[in-house]
């Protein structure tokens, strides 16, 4: 890479995924309030939040290539979209998983790259279909604690994997960083 790389995210999943493309980078979590960037459109929400994370870190590391990312789990509803962020508590996690049970939802990740004299941003969407889950399955999964720091209250790569019936699109996007698209974006950094 032409510039030192900084990941503007505290997500351990994004750290693991980025290591597949960039062997050495620094992690500097962005200090932003994610709720300030929510929009009716989940693609806009994910992109805005990713951009704000990248901008916040670029202000303190202007000589680097900053990668910001944000993931939104969205379910079509009568009003447009229901967006599921990280659960506030156990009851919220149980509710979210109940809403997702037996349905197809969309995982949207926004990615923003900022480097000296350059900027690039994109979103990636993946459809995920959950099998119908019993309340017992949901409560047992929530009791593991895993859902509490994840958009939509589930970790695809972890304990929620048995609930997934089908994935249409990028699997790494569902985990938190669309590696295929990010690889292309990194190749265009000059």
C-alpha positions in Angstrom: 0.0 0.0 0.0 1.2 3.5 -0.8 -0.1 4.9 2.6 -0.2 3.5 6.1 -3.6 1.9 6.5 -5.9 2.7 9.4 -9.2 0.9 10.1 -11.7 3.4 11.6 -13.6 0.7 13.4 -13.6 -1.2 16.8 -15.3 -4.2 15.2 -13.2 -7.4 15.8 -14.9 -8.9 12.8 -13.8 -6.1 10.5 -10.2 -6.4 11.9 -10.2 -10.1 11.0 -11.6 -9.6 7.6 -9.3 -6.7 6.7 -6.3 -8.9 7.6 -7.2 -11.0 4.6 -6.4 -8.0 2.3 -4.0 -5.9 4.2 -1.4 -7.6 6.4 -0.4 -4.5 8.4 -2.7 -1.8 9.6 -3.6 0.2 12.7 -7.0 0.2 14.4 -8.3 3.7 15.5 -12.0 3.5 16.4 -14.0 6.6 15.4 -15.7 8.6 18.1 -19.1 9.3 16.5 -22.7 8.7 17.5 -24.0 6.3 15.0 -27.6 7.1 15.7 -27.0 10.6 14.3 -26.6 9.3 10.8 -29.8 7.2 10.5 -31.8 7.8 7.4 -35.0 6.2 6.0 -32.9 4.4 3.4 -30.5 1.8 4.9 -28.0 2.3 2.1 -27.8 6.0 3.0 -27.5 5.1 6.7 -24.6 2.7 6.2 -22.8 5.1 3.8 -23.2 8.2 6.0 -22.0 6.4 9.1 -19.0 4.8 7.3 -18.1 8.2 5.8 -18.4 10.0 9.2 -16.2 7.3 10.8 -13.5 7.7 8.1 -13.6 11.5 8.3 -13.3 11.5 12.1 -10.1 9.4 11.9 -8.7 11.2 8.8 -8.8 14.4 10.9 -6.2 12.9 13.3 -4.4 10.7 10.7 -4.4 12.8 7.5 -1.3 11.0 6.1 -2.9 7.6 6.0 -5.4 5.6 4.0 -8.5 5.4 6.3 -11.1 2.7 5.9 -14.5 3.3 7.6 -17.3 0.8 7.6 -20.8 0.4 8.9 -23.3 -2.4 8.6 -27.1 -2.1 8.8 -29.5 -5.0 8.9 -32.8 -4.0 7.1 -36.1 -5.7 6.7 -38.7 -4.5 4.2 -41.8 -3.0 6.0 -45.0 -1.2 5.0 -43.3 2.1 5.8 -40.2 1.2 3.7 -37.5 -0.3 5.8 -37.1 -1.4 9.4 -33.4 -0.9 10.3 -31.9 -3.1 13.0 -28.8 -1.7 14.7 -27.1 -3.2 17.7 -29.6 -4.3 20.4 -29.9 -2.0 23.4 -30.5 -5.0 25.8 -31.6 -8.6 25.9 -35.2 -7.9 25.3 -34.3 -5.9 22.2 -32.1 -8.7 20.9 -34.9 -11.2 21.4 -37.3 -8.9 19.6 -34.9 -8.4 16.6 -34.3 -12.1 16.1 -38.1 -12.7 16.4 -38.6 -10.2 13.6 -36.0 -11.8 11.4 -37.2 -15.4 12.0 -38.5 -17.0 8.9 -37.8 -13.9 6.7 -35.4 -12.5 4.2 -33.6 -9.4 5.2 -30.9 -7.3 3.6 -27.4 -6.6 5.1 -26.1 -3.3 3.8 -22.5 -2.3 4.5 -21.2 1.1 3.7 -17.4 1.5 3.1 -15.5 4.8 2.8 -11.8 5.2 2.0 -10.1 8.5 2.6 -6.4 9.1 1.7 -4.3 12.2 1.0 -6.0 13.9 -2.0 -8.4 11.0 -2.5 -11.8 9.7 -1.5 -13.9 6.6 -2.4 -17.1 5.2 -1.1 -19.5 2.4 -1.9 -22.2 0.1 -0.4 -22.7 -3.6 -0.7 -26.0 -5.4 -0.1 -26.5 -9.1 0.7 -29.8 -10.9 1.2 -30.0 -13.3 4.1 -32.9 -15.7 4.7 -33.4 -17.1 8.2 -35.2 -20.3 8.9 -38.2 -20.0 11.4 -36.7 -20.1 14.9 -38.5 -21.1 18.1 -38.6 -18.7 21.0 -36.5 -21.2 22.9 -33.8 -21.1 20.2 -33.8 -17.3 20.1 -33.5 -17.0 23.9 -30.8 -19.6 24.1 -28.8 -17.8 21.5 -29.3 -14.4 23.1 -28.2 -15.9 26.5 -24.7 -16.6 24.9 -24.2 -12.8 24.8 -23.0 -12.9 21.2 -25.8 -10.9 19.7 -25.3 -7.9 21.9 -22.7 -6.0 19.8 -23.9 -6.9 16.4 -26.3 -5.2 14.0 -29.5 -7.2 13.8 -28.5 -9.1 17.0 -26.7 -11.9 15.2 -23.2 -13.1 14.3 -23.4 -14.9 11.0 -19.9 -16.3 11.5 -20.8 -17.6 15.0 -23.8 -19.1 16.8 -26.4 -17.7 14.4 -25.0 -19.7 11.5 -27.5 -22.6 12.0 -30.4 -20.1 11.6 -29.3 -19.0 8.2 -31.2 -20.8 5.4 -29.8 -18.9 2.4 -27.3 -16.1 1.5 -27.5 -14.2 -1.8 -24.4 -12.2 -2.3 -21.1 -11.5 -0.4 -20.7 -13.6 2.8 -17.9 -11.3 4.1 -20.4 -8.4 3.7 -22.7 -10.2 6.2 -19.8 -10.5 8.6 -19.0 -6.8 8.3 -16.8 -5.9 5.3 -17.4 -6.8 1.7 -13.9 -8.0 0.8 -14.5 -8.4 -2.9 -15.5 -4.8 -3.4 -12.9 -3.5 -0.9 -10.1 -5.3 -2.8 -11.2 -3.4 -6.0 -11.4 -0.1 -4.1 -7.9 -0.6 -2.6 -6.4 -1.3 -6.0 -7.7 2.1 -7.2 -6.0 4.1 -4.4 -3.3 6.3 -5.9 
